[in-house]
Amino acid sequence: MSSSKVFYALGDFCQNTIFLLYDNIGHIFNYSCIVLGFFGLFYWLRRQKNFNDQAEKNPNQLK
């Protein structure tokens, strides 16, 4: 048995496993990443607004 047969078998196994996982998960992972990204964006924007409000109240800060 040559090494190419081993590598092709390993590649086929990995490819089938990945497609099996993708078919079962579907687009749930993609949608959850998008939702998590928007949640992080709005959280960061809210914190940035709080920092800007604090900077306006205290004019003695280094900017």
Secondary structure, 3 states (H helix, E strand, C coil): CCHHHHHHHHHHHHHHHHHHHHHHHCCHHHHHHHHHHHHHHHHHHHHHHHHHHHHHHCCCCCC
